[in-house]
Amino acid sequence: MINHPMLIFGGTSNPNLVKAICAYLGVEQGLANVEPFPDTEKLIKLESDVRGKDCFVVQPTCAPVDENLMELLIFLDCFRRASAARVTAVVPYFGYARQDRKDAGRVPITAKLVANLITSAGADRVLAIDLHAAQLQGFFDIPVDHLTAEPVFLKYFRENVISDLAVLAPDAGNMKTAAHYASVLGGELAIIHKRRINGSEVECEEIIGSVEGRNIVMVDDIISTAGTVCSAASLAKAKGAGNIIVGATHGVFAGAAVERLKVAPIDEILVADTIPLNHKANGLSNVKVLTVAPLLGEAIKRIHTNESISSMFENV
């Protein structure tokens, strides 16, 4: 067990999640003052003494992504210069995660750049939930604890049993996750064959497996522009599906997402509170937010006491 006391700080991107994590752990939140200059530069001053402490800063890099990322980097620099014993960047949502490869000429691998920035700013380790691709952990030269929100969603589905269930994978990359949900919840498995038209539009061409007369669950890591889930839901409905429930760890709801979701044949949309709902998404009557605060709180406690993180998911 580490001998240094623990302190948890929060940036401004998701203050409610920070409070919920501190409530779960029964600790007071570390004090910090975040003050913008007239030219929009930020000054961050730690009001709590962090010398020799085990410090955690919770700051998802959601919209405005660049502003929240810069705030995280400044926090990390504060801890390093104030002689914290260890600093963990808790990034429930990792912005730029989808820019993880060089798939055309003269483009960056921004996910790697951001990983380098977080490391250079002073983080000793990173705690994240449902990175867009698990291999992003390899972009960091420091330890990464990669959590999944599956326990949170599975708990909800166990408490709200769905009859005649089919778990529909919205694309091939989601097949492993969908298979796990189908196995745990006792449903059939189906998969969408889709074709991406551009960055915000997809065409779902066919369903492999049967959804006729079945209630559908689709779970993904992110709802961004909602093109995939809305197209998949429409196709499933056309194939005779019953109720359709969509779950996503990160409810980004960018671009035309809310407008699409309002008219899509989706009965319930589940998202985690890794990022706050934007003002548009608050207008969706079928959105339900599930909290990951206990999940993050337990992981933070185990990091602090040098216990296993992976054992949290052994019975999921």
C-alpha angles and dihedrals in degrees: 000000000000112000096212118099117249125243126183121202131181134209123217099262097084112006095163092060091051091052091049092051091050090048091052091051095041094233134127117251115250113253121244134158117222110192128174121219118225089260089055095255111138130233116198120190122183108224093187120073108250101175108134092358131131099240131196124186118195112208123144110202096228126140123349077042101178093046094049093044091052090049090053091051092050091050090052092050089050092055094047094049091045091057100248111179094226133358125204120190106214103201107172090179117032110207119213090028092130092059090075104129143036101247097159138027121282097011128126131239092229096176089063091046091053091047089054092048093052091049094046092048090062112272115149093193141357131228116197140163125227102341110205089251125016091224089070086085086073091060089072124077089203129067116286123199105203114196129189125216091218094109090057095050095040090052089055093049092047090052092045102043115206117209124214089018128190120179109214120202107214091211141358093266090062095052097102093051092046091049090053092051091048091050095048096042096039099240137135120264127233134166136208120230104212139178121209113226097183140327094297105026133065133174117219105210107177145356118231105209133023125294100159111128092001132117110239133224119188119183126184138161096247144014105205114151090354092227094129099046095042093049091045092048092050091050092047091050090050088053092056103267120161122213116358123210120186123196129187131171094218118041100196095157095190130173113349094350098116093047090050094047093050091063099032118105092248118134099191135014117200121194133169123237094245084121129018118257111260118237093260094054091053085072093064107100094197098056119112122186120215118197125236093186095108090047093052092040092054091048092050091050091051093047089051093050095039094243128147119281096188091060087068088073102040095105098035 
